[in-house]
């Protein structure tokens, strides 16, 4: 898999994580915006409210959607990223907002050149703001090392090294005076995840900025960069500074430590299945063979499929997509496999996947005339509409598959009764 995001939540519908990642990237990085820094910030703020003393706060529940957490001045502007992610939620209705917000942060870091953050799904969503954490739990940017340890160590359980690593998240993005009161970027490349933040702390000369806003520091060399009092605490405290020096010298070490610390942060207060170090339960033998059967169907390998036919559940649907072996064979135009699945294995011709498509939809969309003929001969229902409200014929028309359109229209005109098949019967999913 392209990332370290994993779904190991037993008893829940699995997620197509590759599709999720692609769709998150589409809303975070496009011609209008690069919203990766704010995606990281939102998950940080949602998770950084955790209190290990009473196990309140954290990303589970996605309470930032509700007041009073949504109205916390520290969260100003974060409604933008929540709104940006709504199309992804609609495409993946089974993912919780809590998982979506934290997954988007992990991917955002990776998109901008940072490390792959270990992460597991498993968060649920609360229905209202009754469990919103109180305001004031996030670190105060105007305070010193003692405050950082009070928030990160005493309340959340982080070590000094983890505190410095998490502070390295300031390598992305910038402050905006209309939201936090502070203004400016920490680095010269705020859309690049690297170790410049630590190098700047050590190698530039910092002085208090003369302005009407709260105390912050600017570099004497250019006057374009900034640091907060809480950033300066990392070089004023000897224990913190030793770690800053290490990260400034070795980006790989910083990446490794940041990924582990950020993964820990996102899992605070969450169900046990969200633990990034927890291993997925292995598939049983039947499920493994069923998955192999669908793979063989996708490649049109009839003879190998026959060998395992009686050892697996040929009707089992792919848990991430709701697609059957017949979907996969029809999609890629494997006529012999389609005939075998329909006539020998007796697969349901009218099963709809997560997008509402049947095998006939797939065959029509890609213009696989022999496959369409095979499905029609097996009496596939031609009237079923997918979630976009389109029949298989309409997909063929949309994609200008003229041969398929002619075949479907001829079939409909000659056999009107074949278009009134029974409603599809869902199969159990893995």
ABEGO torsion letter per residue (X at the ends): XABABBBABBGBBBBBAAAAAAAAAAAABBAABBAAAAAAAAAAAAAAABBAAAGBEEABGGAAABOAAAABAAABGAAAAAAAAAAAAAABAABBAAAAAAAAAAAAAAAAGBBBBBBBBGBBBBABAAABBBBGABBBAABBAAAAAAAAAAAAGBBAAAAAAAAAAAABEBBBAAAAGBBEBABABAABBBAAAAAAAAABBBBBBBBABBBBBBBAAAGABBBBAAAAAAAABAAAAAAAAAAAABAAAAAAAAAAAAAAAAABGBBAAABAABBBBBBBAAAAAAAAAAAAAAAGBAAAAAAAAAABBAABBBAAAGBBAAAAAAAAGBAAAAAAAAAAAGBBAABBBAAGBBAAAAAAAAGBAAAAAAAAAAGBBAABBBAAGBBAAAAAAAAGBAAAAAAAAAAAAABAAAAABBBBBBBBBX
